[in-house]
Amino acid sequence: KLEVGVERFPGVLKGVSAGERCLSRDLGLLQEDNFTRNLEVQWRLRALGQGLARLEARQKMLSLFLPTFTVMIPHFGETILLSKQDLLGKGPDASQVVPLMSWLQKRYNEDFVVFCERALKQYPRWRNCGTKWADYEDTQWRKISVWASMRSQTLWRTVQGMMLYLPAIERHHDMDKHRSADSELVFDPEEMFTCMVTMQQYRFFDKEQLSHTERMIRKFPRCLQIAFIDYKSASDASAEDNLHPRQKRHYYSCLIDSSCLPGEKQNFQYVSAEKRIRPRLVIELPGFPILGDGKSDNQNHALPFSRGVIIQAIDANQGAYFEQMLLLPCALAEFRSTKGQGVEPLILGFPEHITSDIGSVGDMAAGAETAFGTVLQRAYAWLGARMHYGHPDMMNKLYLMRQGGVSKAT
């Protein structure tokens, strides 16, 4: 309910003069209640403003006409979700080393304080033990591990960031309802977006990794899919399938999603004692799919399970924010053909924001990645070329399938 005379415009978006901005926001000499002091939030607001200012002349696409696209995340052995042992240390020397949890709590002290306050309100039995990590219960560590994973280079952080495409599409549809006569049609953002993790080593995961994978699927059941490579040993009947005599195994591309999880299904059984999920779709491959670079072939074998013409490749150590996802219709509008048919351009590149918290060596490595992933790529764009290596570009899947794949091989 809107009240007369009450201003609902966010104060942080109000215009200020150059002098006030310099004294309050840049130098910090003046107190400003409408502007945050958190450096991460400042960067996110600045990045959103720059993104809105750099929009090209092409108008964004309405939500009803957004093309279907798939976000593809290659995964080999990266950490899926930090556990209690990872945060507190393992082995006999764990007591002599500063735990990772203590470093994260000190590095993100304000975030941890807010996390504890929110947990006290949401969970009546939550015990606020401060930094006495041994006093927390196992049920509390399930929440703390997610908080810590969202501030580390984990697959959980990447997937949760990519899944923000769903609420962003829904918000655009809410705004586009009054602009289109087709707004009364049934709208389902799940038909436009799919997040696929290509887990090359899922067949060899241990019990903890399989548990984290299943927990991730339960957390994001709407559009998350897992593609992996499975195999079985050759038998005497393999000759009827024209299997080469020197090939010892049959290889398969498999797909699992939330429909494969144990729920109300009767007679459900895991594939192995470690509780590996039985796949929903299986495609037999002509041989071992990892022929060249592992990262590219790990994504290429999962292309038959992808939806839509547009693929966005994201590495497993990246994250995303909701305000970035709001620019999705503008990014997809770049693929509209000016000739009335087809999809152009073939690759749409994006810059990367790379940070490091481990000192000067990490800053130098982050600077080198920024130079290669952003500065040099923009220089190559003047020549009509781009050295794509997997993140975070959008590309025409049909064209790149004829050029060797969606990553590295291009």
N, C-alpha and C positions, 0 to 999 in steps of 0.2 A: 504494500500500500504506500503510495507516494504522498507525502505531506506537502502542503503548500508552503512555499518559502524556504524549504530545506534543500540545500545544494548537495546533489549526489555525485557530482563530478569528482573523480579522484584527485586529491591535492597534489600528488606526485606528478600529474600530467599538466598542471597549471604552468602557463608561461611565466618566465622570470627574465629580468634584464641580464645583460652580459656581466655587469658589475656585481649584481647579487649572486649570480651563478659562480663567479670567480671567488668571491669572498666566503660564500657558504659551502658550496659543493667541492670546489677545487682546493681552496686553502683551509677550509674548516674554521674560519675566524668568526663567522656568524652562525647562530643556532637556527636551524630550519626544521620545523616539526614535520613537514610534508615530505622530506627526503630521508631515505634510509642511510645508515652508516655502514651497513654490511657491504663489503666489497663485491661479493658474489652477486648480490641483488643489483648493485649498481651496474655491474657488467651486463647482466641480463637485460636490464632496462635500456642500456646504451645499445646493445646489439639489436633489440627490437626496434628502437628508433632508427638505427641505420638501415635495417632491413626494409622498413616502411618507406624510408626516404629514397632508397635505391630501386624501387619498383619501376619496371619498364612501362611502356605505354599500353601493353596488352592488358585487357581487363581480366580479372579473375573469373574462373569458371564457376557456374552455379553448382551447388552440391549435387543436384540431381543428374548432372552431366559429367561428373568427375570420372575419368577413366579408372578402371581397376588396376591396381598396382600391388606389388609384393616387395616387402623389405626382407632381404636375405642376409643372415648373419652367419658367417662361417665360424665353426668352433672345433678346436682340436683337444687341447688339454687345459684350457684356461679355467680359472676358478669359477664355479657356478654360483655358489653361495658360501660365504664365510661361516665356519662353524665355531663352536665354543673353543675347541682346541686350537684353531687357527688364530683366534683373537687373544688367547691367554698363553700360547706357546706350547710346544711339545718337547719331550725328552727330559733328561736329568738336568740340563743347563737352563731350563725354562725360568727358574727362579732367579737366575743371574742376569737375565735379559729383560729390558723394558717391554711389557706386552704391547702388541699392536693395538689392543683396545684402549690402553692408556694414552697412546700417542693420538689416536683418533679422537678421544674425548677431549684432549688438550687442544688439538688442532681445530675442532669444531665444538668448542665449549658452549657457545650460545645455542647451537642446534641441539646438543645433548640435553641442555636444561629445558628447552621447549619440548623435547621428546619425552622427558620424564614427567613434565607437567601434564602433557596430553595423555600419557599412559595412566596417570593417577585418576584422571577424569573418566576415561573409557573403561578401565578395568578396576573394579572395586578392590580386588585382592592384590593389586600391584604394590610391591614393597620398594620404596625408594632407598636404596642402599648406597647411593653416591658412587664413589670409586672403589668400594669394597666388593670386587667382582666375585669373590668366592661366596658371598651371601645371597646372590641372585639364584633363583630357582631355574630349573630347566625350561619351564614354560615361559619365563621371562627372557631367557636367552634366545628363544625362537624369535622374539620381537627385536631384541638387541642385535642379533646377527643380521637381520634385514636392514636395520639402521646403519650398521657398519658397512654392509655390502654396498649400500647406496652411496657411500663415500670412498669407495675403493674401485679398482679396475676389475669388475666382476661381470659375468654374463647377466646376472639378475638386473644390474643397473642398466645395461644396454636394452634388455627386453622391456623393462618397465618404461624406459624413455620412449622406445618405439611404439609401445601400445598407447601412448598419448595421442596418436593419430585418430583413434576412435572418438574420444570426446571432442577433439578439434573438428572433425567432420560433422558430428552431431550439432555443435554450436553453430557452424556455418549453415546447416540446414534450418536451424531455428530462425536465423536472420534472413534466409532466402525464401521463407514461406510466402511472404507478401509480394515477392517479385516474380513468381512463376505461377502460371495457371495449373501446372501439374503438381502443386504442393500437396494435394489431397491423395496422391498416389502413395502406396506403401513404400516407406523409405527404410532401408536396412544398411547401415554403414559397414556391416560385416561382409556384404557382397562387393565392397569396393576395396577393402584392405585386408591383407594377410601378412602376418609376421612369421617367417619361417627361419628356424635355426637348423643349420646343416651340421649335425654332430657326427663328425667322421669316426670318432672312437666310442660311440654309444654302445656298440656291441661288446666292448671291453671295459665298460664302466664297473667300478666296485659298488658295493651296496650303498655307500654314502652318496656317491655321485648319482646313482639311479634314484635315490630318495629325493635329492635336491631337484632333479629333473621333473619328477612327478609333482613335487610341490609347486614348481614353477608353472606347470600346465594347469594345475588346479587354481592357482592365483590368477591366471590370465586365460580363462577357458574359451573366450569368444573367438579369437582369431589366431591364436598361437598354434603353430605346427612344428613338429620335429621330424626332420629327414635324416636318415642315417644309412650306412652301408652294412648289410648283413651278408652272411655266407653260410654254406653248408658243404661238407666234404663230398667229393665226387664218389659215385658208386658204379656198379657194373652197368646200370641202366643209363649212365650219362652218355654213352656212345650214341644212343638213340636221339639225344638232344644235340648231336653234332659238337659235343665238347671235345676240345683238343686233347689228345692223349697226355700231353705234358701239363695240362691244367688240372690242378688238384682240387679245386673248389668251384662251386657255383656262387656267383656274386649277385646281390639284389639291392635295389634302391627301395627303401621302406619309408613309410609315413605313419606317424602317430599324432593324435590330437586328443582333445578332451573326451571325445566319444569312445576312446579306447580305454579309459580309466575304469577301475572297478567302482561300480555304483549300485544301481538296481538290477544289474545284469545277473542272470542266474548262471551257475556253473562257470563263473569267471576264474581263469587261471593265468598266472604270470608265466612267461616263457621260461624263466630260470629261477633258481633258488634265491638269487639276488634281487628278485622282483623286477625283471625287465619286462616292459610293456609289450604286448603282442601288437604288431602293426596292423593298420587298417587297409593300407594299400601296399602292394609289393610288385615291383617290376624287375624281371630278370635282366641282368646286364650281360653283354657278350664276353666280358672278362673283367679283370681288375681295373677299376675306373681311375685310380690315381696313377696316371702315366707320366705327368710332368710335375709342375708345381702343385703341392698338396692343397694349397688354399683355393686355387682356381678350380681344380677338378672336384674338390669337395662341394663347391657350389654348382658346378655344371651338372653333376649327376642328379641334383634335386630340381633342375629346371622343369622336368615334366610335371611336377607337383605345383609349380607356381601358377598364379592366376594373373591375367592381364598381360598387356604388352610392355609395361614399364616395370623395371626392376631397380630398386635402390639397394646398393651394397653397403653394409655397415659392419665394421670390425667389432669384435667382441669386447673391446676395451673402450668403447665410446658411450656417450650418454646423449640425452636430448631433454629439451624443456618444452613446456606446453605452449609458451608464446611463440616458439619457433614453428611448432606444428600448425599454428593458425595461418601461416603463410603458404600452406600446402596448395590451395586453389590457385594462387599466383604462380607457383612453381610448375604445376601441371599444365597451366595455360600456355607455357612456353612450348609444349609439345604439339600445340594445335597447328595444323598445316595451313600455310598461307595460300596454298593452291587448291584447297577444298577437299583434299583426300590424303590419306597417309598420315604418318607421324614424323614430325621434325621438331627439333634437331635430334641427332642420334644419341648424344651424350649431353647432359646438363650438369655442369660441375658446380660444386659448392666449396667454400673455404672451410678450414678447420680451426677451431679455437683450442690450442694445445697448451696445457699448464703442467707445472711440476712443483712438488713440495719437498724435494730431496736435495736442495742446494744448487750450487753453481753448475755442477755436472748435469743435473737434470734440466736446468734452464738452457744450457747449451744444446742439449739433445732436443728439447722442445723447439728452440729456435731453428735448428736444422730441419726439423719436420715442417715447421711453418714455411721456411724458405722453399722447400721442395713441393709441399702439398698446396701452397697458395701462390706464392710469388712467381715461381717458375711456371706453374701451370697457367697463370694469367698471361705470361709472356708467350707461351706456346699457343695460346688461343688466338693471338694475332696472326699466327702462321697457319691456322686452321687445324691444329693438332692438339692432342691431350694425352698425357701419359697416365692413363687410368690404372690404378692398382688396388682398387677395392673399396675405398671409402672417401666421402659418403655420397658419391654421384648417383644420379638417376640416369637410366639408359634404356634404349630401345632393345628389348630382349630379342626380337625376331632378327634384327640386323646382327647383333653381336654373336648370336648362335652360329652364324655363318662365318664369323671371324675368329673363332677359336674359344670363345667363352665370355663370361661376364667379368672376369677379373684376371689380372696378371697376364694371361695369354693374349690380351688385347694390346 
